[in-house]
Amino acid sequence: MDNMSDIRIFTLSGINETMNYRTAIFSLTLVYYCLILLANISLVMIIVLDENLHEPMYVLLASFCINGLYGTTGFYPKFLLDLLSSSQVISYEGCLIQAFIMYSFACCDMSILAVMAYDRYLAICRPLHYHSFMTKRRLSQLVCFSWLTPLCIFSISIMLTSTLKLCGSKIQKFFCVNWIIVKLACPDSDTLSNNIVSYATIVIYVSHGFFIIWTYMHLIKTCAKSKDDRVKFMQTCVPHLVSLTTFLTVILIDLMYMRFGSADLPQSLQNFIAIEFLLIPPVMNPLIYGFKMTKIRNRILGLVGVRRK
């Protein structure tokens, strides 16, 4: 195809400033990635193996942790290899795949958070109808929705990006981002379709945000009337709110910096802003849910007690 890019290799220049400390950063990153794997896999396995946890809330939590594994696996192994390599490059195809994983991971998190908010709304505001609404079939549909929506959207986005002719190959990050690849397009490239998909994506996920706000307005109104509902709210909704707030904060910081940030900031600070959503939520989410939700906490304590014996 005439409009396909001739560039086959991208240089990840964001990593250059870390090379003087590569041994220390490699060690810390490896330990941190192992912690992410341990925390998320442990929580998923506890939910899968314990039949008492085969409830919608815990199934959605398992999906949340699986998405954390999916997103971090798209970044950490490549980053660790780059720290051991003398040149930090990525193939054109690998860059597109990594960009797809990064975007779909972030948006899948938002979709799952929206579904979790809906589940909590039904459980607390419509308790008598909860089991008739949240059937196994409905739960399967919601889980599929939370995964397939971002995967389909970003499949289209990456396909459009792959048709652009590029005039640059330097990416000022640790990893590939679709928006930066589009910025490397030659001046005569038509990026209108990419922009349309980007704006449509923003509309879809802003609507997710408004839906979550709507559910919590009803949750707070309902819980204000009942002590039992307030207990349920503290046990199940507070972890969700913490996860949601953390996720939105790190994503908004990254998006605002990409759009309006200054290139004069130190590269190390730019790097931290870029990977916040891969550092904080994947570890924080399983820990918060593991210690805050009573059934999971009791199951963990029970396993620890068995080992001690």
C-alpha positions as CSV (number, residue, x, y, z in Angstrom):
1,M,0.0,0.0,0.0
2,D,1.3,3.4,-1.0
3,N,0.2,5.1,2.3
4,M,2.0,2.6,4.6
5,S,4.8,3.9,6.7
6,D,8.4,3.1,5.6
7,I,9.5,3.4,9.2
8,R,10.0,-0.1,10.8
9,I,11.8,0.8,14.0
10,F,11.0,3.3,16.8
11,T,13.4,4.7,19.3
12,L,12.1,5.0,22.9
13,S,14.2,8.0,24.0
14,G,12.4,8.5,27.3
15,I,14.5,5.8,28.9
16,N,17.9,7.6,28.1
17,E,18.1,9.5,31.4
18,T,17.7,6.3,33.5
19,M,20.7,4.5,32.0
20,N,23.2,5.8,34.6
21,Y,21.1,3.9,37.2
22,R,20.0,1.0,35.1
23,T,21.0,-1.7,37.6
24,A,19.1,-0.1,40.5
25,I,16.1,0.7,38.4
26,F,16.1,-2.8,36.9
27,S,16.2,-4.4,40.4
28,L,13.4,-2.2,41.8
29,T,11.3,-2.6,38.7
30,L,11.6,-6.4,38.7
31,V,10.7,-6.6,42.4
32,Y,7.7,-4.3,41.8
33,Y,6.5,-6.2,38.8
34,C,6.7,-9.5,40.8
35,L,4.6,-7.8,43.5
36,I,2.0,-6.8,40.9
37,L,1.9,-10.4,39.6
38,L,1.7,-11.9,43.1
39,A,-1.0,-9.5,44.4
40,N,-3.3,-9.8,41.3
41,I,-2.8,-13.5,40.6
42,S,-3.4,-14.4,44.3
43,L,-6.6,-12.4,44.4
44,V,-7.9,-14.0,41.2
45,M,-7.0,-17.5,42.4
46,I,-8.7,-16.9,45.7
47,I,-11.9,-15.9,43.9
48,V,-11.7,-18.7,41.4
49,L,-11.1,-21.5,43.9
50,D,-13.5,-20.4,46.6
51,E,-17.1,-21.1,45.6
52,N,-18.4,-18.7,48.3
53,L,-16.8,-15.9,46.3
54,H,-18.6,-16.8,43.0
55,E,-20.8,-13.7,43.3
56,P,-21.0,-10.8,40.8
57,M,-19.0,-8.4,42.9
58,Y,-16.1,-10.8,43.2
59,V,-16.2,-11.9,39.6
60,L,-16.0,-8.3,38.5
61,L,-13.1,-7.8,41.0
62,A,-11.3,-10.8,39.4
63,S,-11.9,-9.3,35.9
64,F,-10.4,-6.0,37.3
65,C,-7.2,-7.8,38.5
66,I,-6.9,-9.7,35.2
67,N,-7.0,-6.4,33.4
68,G,-4.2,-5.1,35.6
69,L,-2.1,-8.2,34.7
70,Y,-2.9,-7.6,31.0
71,G,-1.9,-3.9,31.0
72,T,1.3,-4.3,33.1
73,T,2.4,-7.3,31.0
74,G,2.3,-5.0,28.0
75,F,4.9,-2.7,29.6
76,Y,7.1,-4.2,32.3
77,P,8.8,-7.1,30.4
78,K,9.7,-4.8,27.5
79,F,11.0,-2.1,29.9
80,L,13.1,-4.6,31.8
81,L,14.6,-5.8,28.5
82,D,15.4,-2.2,27.5
83,L,17.2,-1.6,30.8
84,L,19.5,-4.5,29.9
85,S,20.0,-3.5,26.3
86,S,22.4,-0.9,24.8
87,S,19.7,0.4,22.4
88,Q,16.1,1.0,23.3
89,V,14.1,0.3,20.2
90,I,10.8,-1.3,19.3
91,S,9.5,-2.6,16.0
92,Y,6.8,-0.8,14.1
93,E,4.4,-3.7,14.7
94,G,5.4,-4.1,18.3
95,C,4.9,-0.4,18.9
96,L,1.3,-0.6,17.5
97,I,0.6,-3.6,19.7
98,Q,1.9,-1.9,22.8
99,A,-0.1,1.2,22.1
100,F,-3.2,-0.9,21.7
101,I,-2.6,-2.7,25.0
102,M,-1.9,0.6,26.9
103,Y,-5.1,2.3,25.7
104,S,-7.4,-0.8,25.9
105,F,-6.1,-1.5,29.4
106,A,-6.9,2.0,30.7
107,C,-10.3,2.1,29.1
108,C,-11.1,-1.5,30.2
109,D,-10.4,-0.3,33.7
110,M,-13.0,2.5,33.3
111,S,-15.6,0.1,31.8
112,I,-15.1,-2.4,34.7
113,L,-15.4,0.4,37.3
114,A,-18.7,1.5,35.6
115,V,-20.0,-2.1,35.8
116,M,-18.9,-2.4,39.4
117,A,-20.8,0.8,40.2
118,Y,-23.9,-0.6,38.6
119,D,-23.5,-3.8,40.6
120,R,-23.3,-1.9,43.9
121,Y,-26.3,0.3,42.9
122,L,-28.4,-2.8,42.4
123,A,-27.2,-4.5,45.6
124,I,-27.9,-1.5,47.8
125,C,-30.6,0.5,46.1
126,R,-32.5,-2.5,44.6
127,P,-31.8,-5.4,47.0
128,L,-35.1,-7.2,46.3
129,H,-34.5,-7.2,42.6
130,Y,-30.7,-7.8,42.7
131,H,-30.7,-11.5,41.9
132,S,-33.3,-11.2,39.2
133,F,-31.3,-8.4,37.5
134,M,-27.8,-9.7,38.1
135,T,-28.1,-13.2,36.7
136,K,-25.2,-15.2,35.5
137,R,-26.2,-14.4,31.9
138,R,-26.4,-10.6,32.7
139,L,-23.1,-10.8,34.5
140,S,-21.4,-12.5,31.5
141,Q,-22.8,-9.8,29.2
142,L,-21.5,-7.0,31.4
143,V,-18.0,-8.6,31.7
144,C,-18.0,-9.0,27.9
145,F,-19.1,-5.4,27.5
146,S,-16.3,-4.1,29.7
147,W,-13.7,-6.0,27.7
148,L,-15.0,-5.9,24.2
149,T,-15.9,-2.2,24.0
150,P,-12.3,-0.9,24.5
151,L,-10.8,-3.8,22.5
152,C,-13.1,-3.0,19.5
153,I,-12.6,0.8,19.7
154,F,-8.8,0.6,19.8
155,S,-8.6,-2.1,17.2
156,I,-10.2,0.5,14.9
157,S,-7.9,3.3,16.2
158,I,-4.7,1.2,15.7
159,M,-5.8,0.1,12.2
160,L,-6.3,3.7,11.2
161,T,-2.9,4.6,12.7
162,S,-1.2,1.8,10.7
163,T,-2.3,3.5,7.5
164,L,-0.5,6.7,8.2
165,K,2.8,7.6,6.5
166,L,5.2,8.6,9.3
167,C,8.0,11.1,9.1
168,G,9.6,10.5,12.5
169,S,10.6,7.5,14.6
170,K,11.5,9.0,18.0
171,I,9.1,8.5,20.9
172,Q,9.8,10.5,24.1
173,K,8.4,7.9,26.4
174,F,9.2,4.5,27.9
175,F,6.5,2.9,25.7
176,C,4.4,3.5,22.6
177,V,1.3,5.7,22.8
178,N,-1.1,5.9,19.8
179,W,-1.5,9.7,20.1
180,I,2.3,10.2,19.9
181,I,2.5,7.8,16.8
182,V,-0.2,9.9,15.1
183,K,1.8,13.1,15.9
184,L,4.7,11.5,13.9
185,A,2.6,11.4,10.8
186,C,3.8,13.4,7.8
187,P,2.2,16.7,7.2
188,D,0.3,15.4,4.1
189,S,-1.2,12.5,6.1
190,D,-5.0,12.6,6.7
191,T,-5.5,12.2,10.5
192,L,-9.1,13.2,10.5
193,S,-10.4,9.7,11.0
194,N,-8.0,9.2,13.9
195,N,-9.3,12.4,15.5
196,I,-12.9,11.4,15.0
197,V,-12.3,8.0,16.7
198,S,-10.4,9.8,19.6
199,Y,-13.3,12.2,20.2
200,A,-15.8,9.4,20.0
201,T,-13.8,7.4,22.6
202,I,-13.7,10.5,24.9
203,V,-17.5,10.8,24.6
204,I,-18.0,7.1,25.4
205,Y,-15.8,7.1,28.5
206,V,-17.0,10.5,29.8
207,S,-20.5,9.0,29.6
208,H,-19.1,6.1,31.7
209,G,-18.0,8.7,34.2
210,F,-21.4,10.4,34.3
211,F,-23.1,7.0,34.8
212,I,-20.8,6.3,37.8
213,I,-21.7,9.7,39.3
214,W,-25.4,8.9,38.8
215,T,-25.1,5.6,40.6
216,Y,-23.3,7.1,43.5
217,M,-25.9,9.9,43.9
218,H,-28.5,7.2,44.4
219,L,-26.2,5.1,46.6
220,I,-25.4,8.0,48.9
221,K,-29.1,9.0,49.1
222,T,-30.1,5.4,49.9
223,C,-27.3,4.8,52.5
224,A,-28.2,8.0,54.3
225,K,-31.5,6.4,55.4
226,S,-30.2,3.1,56.7
227,K,-27.4,2.0,59.0
228,D,-27.1,-1.4,57.4
229,D,-26.8,0.2,54.0
230,R,-24.1,2.5,55.3
231,V,-22.1,-0.6,56.5
232,K,-22.5,-2.2,53.1
233,F,-21.3,1.1,51.5
234,M,-18.2,1.3,53.7
235,Q,-17.3,-2.4,53.0
236,T,-17.9,-2.6,49.3
237,C,-18.2,1.0,47.8
238,V,-15.3,2.7,49.6
239,P,-12.7,0.4,47.9
240,H,-14.4,1.1,44.6
241,L,-14.3,4.8,45.2
242,V,-10.7,4.7,46.1
243,S,-9.8,2.7,43.0
244,L,-11.9,5.1,40.8
245,T,-10.4,8.2,42.3
246,T,-6.9,6.9,41.9
247,F,-7.5,5.8,38.4
248,L,-9.1,9.1,37.2
249,T,-6.4,11.1,38.9
250,V,-3.4,9.4,37.3
251,I,-5.1,9.2,33.9
252,L,-6.1,12.9,33.9
253,I,-2.6,13.9,34.9
254,D,-1.2,11.9,32.1
255,L,-3.7,13.2,29.5
256,M,-3.4,16.8,30.6
257,Y,0.4,16.6,30.4
258,M,0.3,15.0,26.9
259,R,-2.0,17.7,25.6
260,F,-0.7,20.8,27.5
261,G,2.5,19.8,29.4
262,S,5.8,21.6,29.0
263,A,8.8,19.8,27.5
264,D,11.0,21.8,29.9
265,L,10.1,19.5,32.8
266,P,12.9,17.1,33.8
267,Q,12.8,13.9,31.9
268,S,12.5,11.8,35.1
269,L,9.3,13.7,36.1
270,Q,7.9,13.2,32.6
271,N,8.6,9.5,32.8
272,F,6.9,9.2,36.2
273,I,3.8,11.0,34.9
274,A,3.7,8.7,31.9
275,I,3.8,5.5,33.9
276,E,1.7,6.5,37.0
277,F,-1.3,4.4,35.7
278,L,1.0,1.4,35.4
279,L,2.6,1.9,38.9
280,I,-0.2,2.8,41.3
281,P,-3.5,1.1,40.4
282,P,-2.2,-2.4,39.6
283,V,-0.7,-2.8,43.1
284,M,-3.2,-0.7,45.1
285,N,-6.4,-2.2,43.8
286,P,-5.8,-5.9,44.9
287,L,-4.4,-4.7,48.2
288,I,-7.3,-2.4,49.0
289,Y,-10.0,-5.0,48.0
290,G,-8.1,-7.8,49.7
291,F,-7.9,-6.0,53.0
292,K,-11.2,-4.1,52.9
293,M,-13.7,-6.7,51.7
294,T,-14.5,-9.0,54.6
295,K,-14.9,-12.3,52.8
296,I,-11.6,-11.9,50.9
297,R,-9.8,-10.8,54.0
298,N,-11.1,-13.7,56.0
299,R,-10.1,-16.1,53.2
300,I,-6.5,-14.6,53.1
301,L,-6.2,-14.8,56.9
302,G,-7.5,-18.4,56.8
303,L,-4.8,-19.4,54.2
304,V,-2.1,-17.7,56.3
305,G,-3.4,-19.6,59.4
306,V,-3.2,-22.9,57.6
307,R,0.3,-22.3,56.5
308,R,1.4,-21.4,60.1
309,K,0.1,-24.8,61.3
